[in-house]
Every structure is written in C-alpha cells, then in structure tokens.
C-alpha cells in the first residue's frame, strides 16, 4: 500500500517523497476507512505498531484497490 501511495503522490505532483510521507499525503485524500488502513500500514512501516494484517485482510484489499485506481486514473 505504501508503494501505491507513493506512486499516486508522484503521479499527481511529480515529486518523489518517502513512503511514510506519501502515506500521510494520500490518507488526507481518501475516505476515512481506507485512510485508517493506510495509516496503520504507515505506522507498521515505522515500527510504531505490530505489523499484523490477520484481521485486516478485507480492509487492506479495499485500500489497495482504492490506491491502484487512483494511480491508473493518472496514467
């Protein structure tokens, strides 16, 4: 998800930024539920929360699909 967030950010602005910064930017452009999932991914990436997706599979799939669609719209 973080890579997709960075792809969306780069495609939108032309700027290259870190994955965690891109996740913050993307979360501000997303519906709350998907944004929350992306923020969890960012926090796991930064080592702030446990990286466990066992009970978040559906949410992660929805979030990845949302991000993928945003990237494809810009290609």
mmJSON file of the N, C-alpha and C atoms, coordinates in Angstrom:
{"data_MODEL":{"atom_site":{
"group_PDB":["ATOM","ATOM","ATOM","ATOM","ATOM","ATOM","ATOM","ATOM","ATOM","ATOM","ATOM","ATOM","ATOM","ATOM","ATOM","ATOM","ATOM","ATOM","ATOM","ATOM","ATOM","ATOM","ATOM","ATOM","ATOM","ATOM","ATOM","ATOM","ATOM","ATOM","ATOM","ATOM","ATOM","ATOM","ATOM","ATOM","ATOM","ATOM","ATOM","ATOM","ATOM","ATOM","ATOM","ATOM","ATOM","ATOM","ATOM","ATOM","ATOM","ATOM","ATOM","ATOM","ATOM","ATOM","ATOM","ATOM","ATOM","ATOM","ATOM","ATOM","ATOM","ATOM","ATOM","ATOM","ATOM","ATOM","ATOM","ATOM","ATOM","ATOM","ATOM","ATOM","ATOM","ATOM","ATOM","ATOM","ATOM","ATOM","ATOM","ATOM","ATOM","ATOM","ATOM","ATOM","ATOM","ATOM","ATOM","ATOM","ATOM","ATOM","ATOM","ATOM","ATOM","ATOM","ATOM","ATOM","ATOM","ATOM","ATOM","ATOM","ATOM","ATOM","ATOM","ATOM","ATOM","ATOM","ATOM","ATOM","ATOM","ATOM","ATOM","ATOM","ATOM","ATOM","ATOM","ATOM","ATOM","ATOM","ATOM","ATOM","ATOM","ATOM","ATOM","ATOM","ATOM","ATOM","ATOM","ATOM","ATOM","ATOM","ATOM","ATOM","ATOM","ATOM","ATOM","ATOM","ATOM","ATOM","ATOM","ATOM","ATOM","ATOM","ATOM","ATOM","ATOM","ATOM","ATOM","ATOM","ATOM","ATOM","ATOM","ATOM","ATOM","ATOM","ATOM","ATOM","ATOM","ATOM","ATOM","ATOM","ATOM","ATOM","ATOM","ATOM","ATOM","ATOM","ATOM","ATOM","ATOM","ATOM","ATOM","ATOM","ATOM","ATOM","ATOM","ATOM","ATOM","ATOM","ATOM","ATOM","ATOM","ATOM","ATOM","ATOM","ATOM","ATOM","ATOM","ATOM","ATOM","ATOM","ATOM","ATOM","ATOM","ATOM","ATOM","ATOM","ATOM","ATOM","ATOM","ATOM","ATOM","ATOM","ATOM","ATOM","ATOM","ATOM","ATOM","ATOM","ATOM","ATOM","ATOM","ATOM","ATOM","ATOM","ATOM","ATOM","ATOM","ATOM","ATOM","ATOM","ATOM","ATOM","ATOM","ATOM","ATOM"],
"id":[1,2,3,4,5,6,7,8,9,10,11,12,13,14,15,16,17,18,19,20,21,22,23,24,25,26,27,28,29,30,31,32,33,34,35,36,37,38,39,40,41,42,43,44,45,46,47,48,49,50,51,52,53,54,55,56,57,58,59,60,61,62,63,64,65,66,67,68,69,70,71,72,73,74,75,76,77,78,79,80,81,82,83,84,85,86,87,88,89,90,91,92,93,94,95,96,97,98,99,100,101,102,103,104,105,106,107,108,109,110,111,112,113,114,115,116,117,118,119,120,121,122,123,124,125,126,127,128,129,130,131,132,133,134,135,136,137,138,139,140,141,142,143,144,145,146,147,148,149,150,151,152,153,154,155,156,157,158,159,160,161,162,163,164,165,166,167,168,169,170,171,172,173,174,175,176,177,178,179,180,181,182,183,184,185,186,187,188,189,190,191,192,193,194,195,196,197,198,199,200,201,202,203,204,205,206,207,208,209,210,211,212,213,214,215,216,217,218,219,220,221,222,223,224,225],
"type_symbol":["N","C","C","N","C","C","N","C","C","N","C","C","N","C","C","N","C","C","N","C","C","N","C","C","N","C","C","N","C","C","N","C","C","N","C","C","N","C","C","N","C","C","N","C","C","N","C","C","N","C","C","N","C","C","N","C","C","N","C","C","N","C","C","N","C","C","N","C","C","N","C","C","N","C","C","N","C","C","N","C","C","N","C","C","N","C","C","N","C","C","N","C","C","N","C","C","N","C","C","N","C","C","N","C","C","N","C","C","N","C","C","N","C","C","N","C","C","N","C","C","N","C","C","N","C","C","N","C","C","N","C","C","N","C","C","N","C","C","N","C","C","N","C","C","N","C","C","N","C","C","N","C","C","N","C","C","N","C","C","N","C","C","N","C","C","N","C","C","N","C","C","N","C","C","N","C","C","N","C","C","N","C","C","N","C","C","N","C","C","N","C","C","N","C","C","N","C","C","N","C","C","N","C","C","N","C","C","N","C","C","N","C","C","N","C","C","N","C","C","N","C","C","N","C","C"],
"label_atom_id":["N","CA","C","N","CA","C","N","CA","C","N","CA","C","N","CA","C","N","CA","C","N","CA","C","N","CA","C","N","CA","C","N","CA","C","N","CA","C","N","CA","C","N","CA","C","N","CA","C","N","CA","C","N","CA","C","N","CA","C","N","CA","C","N","CA","C","N","CA","C","N","CA","C","N","CA","C","N","CA","C","N","CA","C","N","CA","C","N","CA","C","N","CA","C","N","CA","C","N","CA","C","N","CA","C","N","CA","C","N","CA","C","N","CA","C","N","CA","C","N","CA","C","N","CA","C","N","CA","C","N","CA","C","N","CA","C","N","CA","C","N","CA","C","N","CA","C","N","CA","C","N","CA","C","N","CA","C","N","CA","C","N","CA","C","N","CA","C","N","CA","C","N","CA","C","N","CA","C","N","CA","C","N","CA","C","N","CA","C","N","CA","C","N","CA","C","N","CA","C","N","CA","C","N","CA","C","N","CA","C","N","CA","C","N","CA","C","N","CA","C","N","CA","C","N","CA","C","N","CA","C","N","CA","C","N","CA","C","N","CA","C","N","CA","C","N","CA","C","N","CA","C","N","CA","C","N","CA","C","N","CA","C"],
"label_alt_id":[null,null,null,null,null,null,null,null,null,null,null,null,null,null,null,null,null,null,null,null,null,null,null,null,null,null,null,null,null,null,null,null,null,null,null,null,null,null,null,null,null,null,null,null,null,null,null,null,null,null,null,null,null,null,null,null,null,null,null,null,null,null,null,null,null,null,null,null,null,null,null,null,null,null,null,null,null,null,null,null,null,null,null,null,null,null,null,null,null,null,null,null,null,null,null,null,null,null,null,null,null,null,null,null,null,null,null,null,null,null,null,null,null,null,null,null,null,null,null,null,null,null,null,null,null,null,null,null,null,null,null,null,null,null,null,null,null,null,null,null,null,null,null,null,null,null,null,null,null,null,null,null,null,null,null,null,null,null,null,null,null,null,null,null,null,null,null,null,null,null,null,null,null,null,null,null,null,null,null,null,null,null,null,null,null,null,null,null,null,null,null,null,null,null,null,null,null,null,null,null,null,null,null,null,null,null,null,null,null,null,null,null,null,null,null,null,null,null,null,null,null,null,null,null,null],
"label_comp_id":["UNK","UNK","UNK","UNK","UNK","UNK","UNK","UNK","UNK","UNK","UNK","UNK","UNK","UNK","UNK","UNK","UNK","UNK","UNK","UNK","UNK","UNK","UNK","UNK","UNK","UNK","UNK","UNK","UNK","UNK","UNK","UNK","UNK","UNK","UNK","UNK","UNK","UNK","UNK","UNK","UNK","UNK","UNK","UNK","UNK","UNK","UNK","UNK","UNK","UNK","UNK","UNK","UNK","UNK","UNK","UNK","UNK","UNK","UNK","UNK","UNK","UNK","UNK","UNK","UNK","UNK","UNK","UNK","UNK","UNK","UNK","UNK","UNK","UNK","UNK","UNK","UNK","UNK","UNK","UNK","UNK","UNK","UNK","UNK","UNK","UNK","UNK","UNK","UNK","UNK","UNK","UNK","UNK","UNK","UNK","UNK","UNK","UNK","UNK","UNK","UNK","UNK","UNK","UNK","UNK","UNK","UNK","UNK","UNK","UNK","UNK","UNK","UNK","UNK","UNK","UNK","UNK","UNK","UNK","UNK","UNK","UNK","UNK","UNK","UNK","UNK","UNK","UNK","UNK","UNK","UNK","UNK","UNK","UNK","UNK","UNK","UNK","UNK","UNK","UNK","UNK","UNK","UNK","UNK","UNK","UNK","UNK","UNK","UNK","UNK","UNK","UNK","UNK","UNK","UNK","UNK","UNK","UNK","UNK","UNK","UNK","UNK","UNK","UNK","UNK","UNK","UNK","UNK","UNK","UNK","UNK","UNK","UNK","UNK","UNK","UNK","UNK","UNK","UNK","UNK","UNK","UNK","UNK","UNK","UNK","UNK","UNK","UNK","UNK","UNK","UNK","UNK","UNK","UNK","UNK","UNK","UNK","UNK","UNK","UNK","UNK","UNK","UNK","UNK","UNK","UNK","UNK","UNK","UNK","UNK","UNK","UNK","UNK","UNK","UNK","UNK","UNK","UNK","UNK","UNK","UNK","UNK","UNK","UNK","UNK"],
"label_asym_id":["A","A","A","A","A","A","A","A","A","A","A","A","A","A","A","A","A","A","A","A","A","A","A","A","A","A","A","A","A","A","A","A","A","A","A","A","A","A","A","A","A","A","A","A","A","A","A","A","A","A","A","A","A","A","A","A","A","A","A","A","A","A","A","A","A","A","A","A","A","A","A","A","A","A","A","A","A","A","A","A","A","A","A","A","A","A","A","A","A","A","A","A","A","A","A","A","A","A","A","A","A","A","A","A","A","A","A","A","A","A","A","A","A","A","A","A","A","A","A","A","A","A","A","A","A","A","A","A","A","A","A","A","A","A","A","A","A","A","A","A","A","A","A","A","A","A","A","A","A","A","A","A","A","A","A","A","A","A","A","A","A","A","A","A","A","A","A","A","A","A","A","A","A","A","A","A","A","A","A","A","A","A","A","A","A","A","A","A","A","A","A","A","A","A","A","A","A","A","A","A","A","A","A","A","A","A","A","A","A","A","A","A","A","A","A","A","A","A","A","A","A","A","A","A","A"],
"label_entity_id":["1","1","1","1","1","1","1","1","1","1","1","1","1","1","1","1","1","1","1","1","1","1","1","1","1","1","1","1","1","1","1","1","1","1","1","1","1","1","1","1","1","1","1","1","1","1","1","1","1","1","1","1","1","1","1","1","1","1","1","1","1","1","1","1","1","1","1","1","1","1","1","1","1","1","1","1","1","1","1","1","1","1","1","1","1","1","1","1","1","1","1","1","1","1","1","1","1","1","1","1","1","1","1","1","1","1","1","1","1","1","1","1","1","1","1","1","1","1","1","1","1","1","1","1","1","1","1","1","1","1","1","1","1","1","1","1","1","1","1","1","1","1","1","1","1","1","1","1","1","1","1","1","1","1","1","1","1","1","1","1","1","1","1","1","1","1","1","1","1","1","1","1","1","1","1","1","1","1","1","1","1","1","1","1","1","1","1","1","1","1","1","1","1","1","1","1","1","1","1","1","1","1","1","1","1","1","1","1","1","1","1","1","1","1","1","1","1","1","1","1","1","1","1","1","1"],
"label_seq_id":[1,1,1,2,2,2,3,3,3,4,4,4,5,5,5,6,6,6,7,7,7,8,8,8,9,9,9,10,10,10,11,11,11,12,12,12,13,13,13,14,14,14,15,15,15,16,16,16,17,17,17,18,18,18,19,19,19,20,20,20,21,21,21,22,22,22,23,23,23,24,24,24,25,25,25,26,26,26,27,27,27,28,28,28,29,29,29,30,30,30,31,31,31,32,32,32,33,33,33,34,34,34,35,35,35,36,36,36,37,37,37,38,38,38,39,39,39,40,40,40,41,41,41,42,42,42,43,43,43,44,44,44,45,45,45,46,46,46,47,47,47,48,48,48,49,49,49,50,50,50,51,51,51,52,52,52,53,53,53,54,54,54,55,55,55,56,56,56,57,57,57,58,58,58,59,59,59,60,60,60,61,61,61,62,62,62,63,63,63,64,64,64,65,65,65,66,66,66,67,67,67,68,68,68,69,69,69,70,70,70,71,71,71,72,72,72,73,73,73,74,74,74,75,75,75],
"pdbx_PDB_ins_code":[null,null,null,null,null,null,null,null,null,null,null,null,null,null,null,null,null,null,null,null,null,null,null,null,null,null,null,null,null,null,null,null,null,null,null,null,null,null,null,null,null,null,null,null,null,null,null,null,null,null,null,null,null,null,null,null,null,null,null,null,null,null,null,null,null,null,null,null,null,null,null,null,null,null,null,null,null,null,null,null,null,null,null,null,null,null,null,null,null,null,null,null,null,null,null,null,null,null,null,null,null,null,null,null,null,null,null,null,null,null,null,null,null,null,null,null,null,null,null,null,null,null,null,null,null,null,null,null,null,null,null,null,null,null,null,null,null,null,null,null,null,null,null,null,null,null,null,null,null,null,null,null,null,null,null,null,null,null,null,null,null,null,null,null,null,null,null,null,null,null,null,null,null,null,null,null,null,null,null,null,null,null,null,null,null,null,null,null,null,null,null,null,null,null,null,null,null,null,null,null,null,null,null,null,null,null,null,null,null,null,null,null,null,null,null,null,null,null,null,null,null,null,null,null,null],
"Cartn_x":[0.803,0.0,0.86,1.956,2.808,3.41,3.767,4.294,3.222,1.999,0.905,0.646,0.718,0.537,1.618,2.836,3.927,3.772,3.32,3.076,1.997,0.945,-0.136,0.388,1.128,1.685,2.619,3.516,4.469,3.746,2.738,1.981,1.199,0.781,-0.006,0.861,2.001,2.8,4.123,4.615,5.93,7.065,6.738,7.75,7.952,9.178,9.493,9.653,8.893,8.992,9.031,9.27,9.339,7.971,7.992,6.739,5.852,6.436,5.602,5.017,5.767,5.234,4.139,4.332,3.314,2.042,2.185,1.012,0.232,0.934,0.27,-0.482,0.164,-0.473,-1.709,-1.554,-2.651,-3.823,-3.53,-4.599,-5.493,-4.927,-5.717,-6.608,-6.415,-7.208,-8.231,-8.286,-9.039,-10.231,-11.212,-12.284,-11.689,-12.373,-11.841,-11.43,-12.256,-11.947,-10.648,-10.516,-9.302,-8.103,-8.318,-7.232,-6.723,-7.625,-7.22,-6.358,-6.702,-5.907,-4.527,-4.471,-3.183,-2.33,-2.94,-2.199,-1.656,-2.43,-1.927,-0.698,-0.76,0.391,1.604,1.377,2.476,3.07,2.22,2.698,3.458,3.011,3.732,5.091,5.13,6.376,7.376,6.883,7.744,8.06,7.5,7.765,6.982,5.923,5.143,4.012,3.573,2.547,2.984,2.375,2.677,2.179,3.004,2.686,1.916,0.648,-0.205,-1.466,-1.65,-2.782,-3.822,-3.714,-4.62,-6.091,-6.443,-7.849,-8.146,-7.232,-7.408,-7.313,-7.477,-7.296,-8.272,-9.547,-10.534,-10.261,-9.938,-9.65,-8.415,-7.406,-6.186,-6.442,-7.275,-7.617,-8.397,-9.354,-10.118,-9.208,-8.301,-7.399,-6.454,-5.899,-5.002,-5.744,-6.981,-7.78,-8.038,-8.385,-8.606,-7.356,-6.205,-4.946,-4.596,-4.769,-4.48,-5.321,-6.6,-7.482,-7.024,-6.577,-6.091,-4.87,-3.971,-2.775,-3.169,-4.04,-4.441,-5.132,-5.879,-6.541,-5.537,-4.336,-3.327,-2.378,-2.517,-1.632,-2.163],
"Cartn_y":[-1.18,0.0,1.263,1.221,2.411,2.732,1.709,1.934,2.536,2.037,2.608,4.061,4.35,5.736,6.63,6.13,6.938,7.097,6.057,6.16,7.203,7.213,8.183,9.6,9.783,11.11,11.582,10.702,11.066,11.372,10.563,10.792,12.099,12.487,13.706,14.957,14.899,16.11,16.133,14.956,14.872,14.838,14.965,14.943,13.528,13.21,11.947,12.212,11.481,11.613,10.223,10.156,8.867,8.194,6.885,6.139,6.63,6.867,7.295,8.684,9.571,10.899,10.791,9.919,9.714,9.136,8.249,7.677,8.76,9.66,10.771,11.636,11.969,12.767,12.048,10.771,10.009,9.869,9.62,9.447,10.678,11.836,13.071,13.226,12.374,12.426,11.287,10.442,9.19,9.197,8.311,8.103,7.608,7.895,7.6,6.147,5.203,3.789,3.381,3.715,3.377,4.144,5.39,6.191,5.555,5.062,4.411,3.184,2.427,1.247,1.658,2.678,3.159,3.715,4.424,4.959,3.81,2.744,1.575,1.002,0.918,0.417,1.316,2.617,3.562,3.378,3.248,3.083,1.763,0.711,-0.568,-0.427,0.249,0.503,1.246,2.178,2.969,2.257,1.062,0.294,0.755,1.492,2.035,1.117,0.226,-0.758,-2.108,-3.143,-4.503,-4.67,-5.239,-5.439,-6.744,-6.727,-7.916,-7.583,-8.268,-7.993,-9.108,-10.027,-11.168,-10.793,-9.772,-9.37,-8.133,-7.785,-6.597,-6.923,-8.178,-8.565,-7.847,-7.835,-7.169,-5.677,-5.061,-3.62,-3.313,-4.167,-3.911,-4.082,-5.045,-5.227,-4.025,-3.521,-2.337,-1.125,-0.967,0.182,0.087,-1.087,-1.275,-1.033,-1.493,-1.27,0.217,0.925,2.369,3.069,2.748,3.38,3.035,1.784,1.341,2.122,2.309,3.053,4.499,5.107,6.492,6.569,5.605,5.593,5.389,4.424,4.138,5.33,6.107,7.296,8.317,8.286,9.282,8.81,7.575,7.05,7.378],
"Cartn_z":[0.0,0.0,0.0,0.728,0.79,-0.572,-1.31,-2.657,-3.553,-3.449,-4.233,-3.84,-2.553,-2.098,-2.692,-2.707,-3.266,-4.778,-5.452,-6.894,-7.183,-6.389,-6.56,-6.351,-5.277,-4.968,-6.093,-6.531,-7.578,-8.886,-9.222,-10.455,-10.403,-9.217,-9.051,-9.055,-8.381,-8.167,-8.913,-9.299,-9.919,-8.915,-7.638,-6.576,-6.046,-5.662,-5.008,-3.519,-2.709,-1.258,-0.642,0.649,1.333,1.35,1.556,1.617,2.749,3.913,5.036,4.791,4.184,3.852,2.791,1.822,0.788,1.394,2.355,3.021,3.757,4.404,5.092,4.088,2.982,1.939,1.398,1.048,0.45,1.416,2.678,3.664,3.731,3.51,3.527,2.3,1.29,0.06,-0.01,1.014,0.959,1.905,1.642,2.617,3.944,5.033,6.366,6.572,6.137,6.375,5.684,4.421,3.689,4.237,4.608,5.189,6.473,7.298,8.544,8.3,7.282,6.942,6.451,5.635,5.137,6.277,7.205,8.352,9.198,9.348,10.078,9.366,8.043,7.276,7.48,7.472,7.707,9.098,10.096,11.468,11.633,10.952,10.99,10.311,9.197,8.467,9.342,10.13,11.015,12.33,12.517,13.73,14.945,14.726,15.839,16.285,15.393,15.732,15.189,15.706,15.249,13.813,12.982,11.564,11.399,11.8,11.767,10.976,9.868,8.994,9.007,9.963,10.027,10.039,10.792,10.869,10.014,9.145,8.296,6.804,6.457,5.06,4.128,4.463,3.597,3.492,4.616,4.618,3.789,3.885,3.116,1.621,1.259,-0.154,-0.689,0.086,-0.333,-0.493,0.446,0.404,-0.782,-1.008,-2.153,-3.465,-3.555,-4.758,-4.968,-3.898,-3.991,-4.509,-3.926,-4.332,-5.775,-6.13,-7.5,-8.503,-8.196,-9.098,-9.257,-8.184,-8.274,-9.189,-9.072,-9.922,-11.383,-11.636,-13.018,-13.671,-12.89,-13.437,-13.976,-13.451,-13.825,-14.923,-15.34,-16.395,-17.777],
"occupancy":[1.0,1.0,1.0,1.0,1.0,1.0,1.0,1.0,1.0,1.0,1.0,1.0,1.0,1.0,1.0,1.0,1.0,1.0,1.0,1.0,1.0,1.0,1.0,1.0,1.0,1.0,1.0,1.0,1.0,1.0,1.0,1.0,1.0,1.0,1.0,1.0,1.0,1.0,1.0,1.0,1.0,1.0,1.0,1.0,1.0,1.0,1.0,1.0,1.0,1.0,1.0,1.0,1.0,1.0,1.0,1.0,1.0,1.0,1.0,1.0,1.0,1.0,1.0,1.0,1.0,1.0,1.0,1.0,1.0,1.0,1.0,1.0,1.0,1.0,1.0,1.0,1.0,1.0,1.0,1.0,1.0,1.0,1.0,1.0,1.0,1.0,1.0,1.0,1.0,1.0,1.0,1.0,1.0,1.0,1.0,1.0,1.0,1.0,1.0,1.0,1.0,1.0,1.0,1.0,1.0,1.0,1.0,1.0,1.0,1.0,1.0,1.0,1.0,1.0,1.0,1.0,1.0,1.0,1.0,1.0,1.0,1.0,1.0,1.0,1.0,1.0,1.0,1.0,1.0,1.0,1.0,1.0,1.0,1.0,1.0,1.0,1.0,1.0,1.0,1.0,1.0,1.0,1.0,1.0,1.0,1.0,1.0,1.0,1.0,1.0,1.0,1.0,1.0,1.0,1.0,1.0,1.0,1.0,1.0,1.0,1.0,1.0,1.0,1.0,1.0,1.0,1.0,1.0,1.0,1.0,1.0,1.0,1.0,1.0,1.0,1.0,1.0,1.0,1.0,1.0,1.0,1.0,1.0,1.0,1.0,1.0,1.0,1.0,1.0,1.0,1.0,1.0,1.0,1.0,1.0,1.0,1.0,1.0,1.0,1.0,1.0,1.0,1.0,1.0,1.0,1.0,1.0,1.0,1.0,1.0,1.0,1.0,1.0,1.0,1.0,1.0,1.0,1.0,1.0,1.0,1.0,1.0,1.0,1.0,1.0],
"B_iso_or_equiv":[0.0,0.0,0.0,0.0,0.0,0.0,0.0,0.0,0.0,0.0,0.0,0.0,0.0,0.0,0.0,0.0,0.0,0.0,0.0,0.0,0.0,0.0,0.0,0.0,0.0,0.0,0.0,0.0,0.0,0.0,0.0,0.0,0.0,0.0,0.0,0.0,0.0,0.0,0.0,0.0,0.0,0.0,0.0,0.0,0.0,0.0,0.0,0.0,0.0,0.0,0.0,0.0,0.0,0.0,0.0,0.0,0.0,0.0,0.0,0.0,0.0,0.0,0.0,0.0,0.0,0.0,0.0,0.0,0.0,0.0,0.0,0.0,0.0,0.0,0.0,0.0,0.0,0.0,0.0,0.0,0.0,0.0,0.0,0.0,0.0,0.0,0.0,0.0,0.0,0.0,0.0,0.0,0.0,0.0,0.0,0.0,0.0,0.0,0.0,0.0,0.0,0.0,0.0,0.0,0.0,0.0,0.0,0.0,0.0,0.0,0.0,0.0,0.0,0.0,0.0,0.0,0.0,0.0,0.0,0.0,0.0,0.0,0.0,0.0,0.0,0.0,0.0,0.0,0.0,0.0,0.0,0.0,0.0,0.0,0.0,0.0,0.0,0.0,0.0,0.0,0.0,0.0,0.0,0.0,0.0,0.0,0.0,0.0,0.0,0.0,0.0,0.0,0.0,0.0,0.0,0.0,0.0,0.0,0.0,0.0,0.0,0.0,0.0,0.0,0.0,0.0,0.0,0.0,0.0,0.0,0.0,0.0,0.0,0.0,0.0,0.0,0.0,0.0,0.0,0.0,0.0,0.0,0.0,0.0,0.0,0.0,0.0,0.0,0.0,0.0,0.0,0.0,0.0,0.0,0.0,0.0,0.0,0.0,0.0,0.0,0.0,0.0,0.0,0.0,0.0,0.0,0.0,0.0,0.0,0.0,0.0,0.0,0.0,0.0,0.0,0.0,0.0,0.0,0.0,0.0,0.0,0.0,0.0,0.0,0.0],
"pdbx_formal_charge":[null,null,null,null,null,null,null,null,null,null,null,null,null,null,null,null,null,null,null,null,null,null,null,null,null,null,null,null,null,null,null,null,null,null,null,null,null,null,null,null,null,null,null,null,null,null,null,null,null,null,null,null,null,null,null,null,null,null,null,null,null,null,null,null,null,null,null,null,null,null,null,null,null,null,null,null,null,null,null,null,null,null,null,null,null,null,null,null,null,null,null,null,null,null,null,null,null,null,null,null,null,null,null,null,null,null,null,null,null,null,null,null,null,null,null,null,null,null,null,null,null,null,null,null,null,null,null,null,null,null,null,null,null,null,null,null,null,null,null,null,null,null,null,null,null,null,null,null,null,null,null,null,null,null,null,null,null,null,null,null,null,null,null,null,null,null,null,null,null,null,null,null,null,null,null,null,null,null,null,null,null,null,null,null,null,null,null,null,null,null,null,null,null,null,null,null,null,null,null,null,null,null,null,null,null,null,null,null,null,null,null,null,null,null,null,null,null,null,null,null,null,null,null,null,null],
"auth_seq_id":[1,1,1,2,2,2,3,3,3,4,4,4,5,5,5,6,6,6,7,7,7,8,8,8,9,9,9,10,10,10,11,11,11,12,12,12,13,13,13,14,14,14,15,15,15,16,16,16,17,17,17,18,18,18,19,19,19,20,20,20,21,21,21,22,22,22,23,23,23,24,24,24,25,25,25,26,26,26,27,27,27,28,28,28,29,29,29,30,30,30,31,31,31,32,32,32,33,33,33,34,34,34,35,35,35,36,36,36,37,37,37,38,38,38,39,39,39,40,40,40,41,41,41,42,42,42,43,43,43,44,44,44,45,45,45,46,46,46,47,47,47,48,48,48,49,49,49,50,50,50,51,51,51,52,52,52,53,53,53,54,54,54,55,55,55,56,56,56,57,57,57,58,58,58,59,59,59,60,60,60,61,61,61,62,62,62,63,63,63,64,64,64,65,65,65,66,66,66,67,67,67,68,68,68,69,69,69,70,70,70,71,71,71,72,72,72,73,73,73,74,74,74,75,75,75],
"auth_comp_id":["UNK","UNK","UNK","UNK","UNK","UNK","UNK","UNK","UNK","UNK","UNK","UNK","UNK","UNK","UNK","UNK","UNK","UNK","UNK","UNK","UNK","UNK","UNK","UNK","UNK","UNK","UNK","UNK","UNK","UNK","UNK","UNK","UNK","UNK","UNK","UNK","UNK","UNK","UNK","UNK","UNK","UNK","UNK","UNK","UNK","UNK","UNK","UNK","UNK","UNK","UNK","UNK","UNK","UNK","UNK","UNK","UNK","UNK","UNK","UNK","UNK","UNK","UNK","UNK","UNK","UNK","UNK","UNK","UNK","UNK","UNK","UNK","UNK","UNK","UNK","UNK","UNK","UNK","UNK","UNK","UNK","UNK","UNK","UNK","UNK","UNK","UNK","UNK","UNK","UNK","UNK","UNK","UNK","UNK","UNK","UNK","UNK","UNK","UNK","UNK","UNK","UNK","UNK","UNK","UNK","UNK","UNK","UNK","UNK","UNK","UNK","UNK","UNK","UNK","UNK","UNK","UNK","UNK","UNK","UNK","UNK","UNK","UNK","UNK","UNK","UNK","UNK","UNK","UNK","UNK","UNK","UNK","UNK","UNK","UNK","UNK","UNK","UNK","UNK","UNK","UNK","UNK","UNK","UNK","UNK","UNK","UNK","UNK","UNK","UNK","UNK","UNK","UNK","UNK","UNK","UNK","UNK","UNK","UNK","UNK","UNK","UNK","UNK","UNK","UNK","UNK","UNK","UNK","UNK","UNK","UNK","UNK","UNK","UNK","UNK","UNK","UNK","UNK","UNK","UNK","UNK","UNK","UNK","UNK","UNK","UNK","UNK","UNK","UNK","UNK","UNK","UNK","UNK","UNK","UNK","UNK","UNK","UNK","UNK","UNK","UNK","UNK","UNK","UNK","UNK","UNK","UNK","UNK","UNK","UNK","UNK","UNK","UNK","UNK","UNK","UNK","UNK","UNK","UNK","UNK","UNK","UNK","UNK","UNK","UNK"],
"auth_asym_id":["A","A","A","A","A","A","A","A","A","A","A","A","A","A","A","A","A","A","A","A","A","A","A","A","A","A","A","A","A","A","A","A","A","A","A","A","A","A","A","A","A","A","A","A","A","A","A","A","A","A","A","A","A","A","A","A","A","A","A","A","A","A","A","A","A","A","A","A","A","A","A","A","A","A","A","A","A","A","A","A","A","A","A","A","A","A","A","A","A","A","A","A","A","A","A","A","A","A","A","A","A","A","A","A","A","A","A","A","A","A","A","A","A","A","A","A","A","A","A","A","A","A","A","A","A","A","A","A","A","A","A","A","A","A","A","A","A","A","A","A","A","A","A","A","A","A","A","A","A","A","A","A","A","A","A","A","A","A","A","A","A","A","A","A","A","A","A","A","A","A","A","A","A","A","A","A","A","A","A","A","A","A","A","A","A","A","A","A","A","A","A","A","A","A","A","A","A","A","A","A","A","A","A","A","A","A","A","A","A","A","A","A","A","A","A","A","A","A","A","A","A","A","A","A","A"],
"auth_atom_id":["N","CA","C","N","CA","C","N","CA","C","N","CA","C","N","CA","C","N","CA","C","N","CA","C","N","CA","C","N","CA","C","N","CA","C","N","CA","C","N","CA","C","N","CA","C","N","CA","C","N","CA","C","N","CA","C","N","CA","C","N","CA","C","N","CA","C","N","CA","C","N","CA","C","N","CA","C","N","CA","C","N","CA","C","N","CA","C","N","CA","C","N","CA","C","N","CA","C","N","CA","C","N","CA","C","N","CA","C","N","CA","C","N","CA","C","N","CA","C","N","CA","C","N","CA","C","N","CA","C","N","CA","C","N","CA","C","N","CA","C","N","CA","C","N","CA","C","N","CA","C","N","CA","C","N","CA","C","N","CA","C","N","CA","C","N","CA","C","N","CA","C","N","CA","C","N","CA","C","N","CA","C","N","CA","C","N","CA","C","N","CA","C","N","CA","C","N","CA","C","N","CA","C","N","CA","C","N","CA","C","N","CA","C","N","CA","C","N","CA","C","N","CA","C","N","CA","C","N","CA","C","N","CA","C","N","CA","C","N","CA","C","N","CA","C","N","CA","C","N","CA","C","N","CA","C","N","CA","C","N","CA","C"],
"pdbx_PDB_model_num":[1,1,1,1,1,1,1,1,1,1,1,1,1,1,1,1,1,1,1,1,1,1,1,1,1,1,1,1,1,1,1,1,1,1,1,1,1,1,1,1,1,1,1,1,1,1,1,1,1,1,1,1,1,1,1,1,1,1,1,1,1,1,1,1,1,1,1,1,1,1,1,1,1,1,1,1,1,1,1,1,1,1,1,1,1,1,1,1,1,1,1,1,1,1,1,1,1,1,1,1,1,1,1,1,1,1,1,1,1,1,1,1,1,1,1,1,1,1,1,1,1,1,1,1,1,1,1,1,1,1,1,1,1,1,1,1,1,1,1,1,1,1,1,1,1,1,1,1,1,1,1,1,1,1,1,1,1,1,1,1,1,1,1,1,1,1,1,1,1,1,1,1,1,1,1,1,1,1,1,1,1,1,1,1,1,1,1,1,1,1,1,1,1,1,1,1,1,1,1,1,1,1,1,1,1,1,1,1,1,1,1,1,1,1,1,1,1,1,1,1,1,1,1,1,1]
}}}
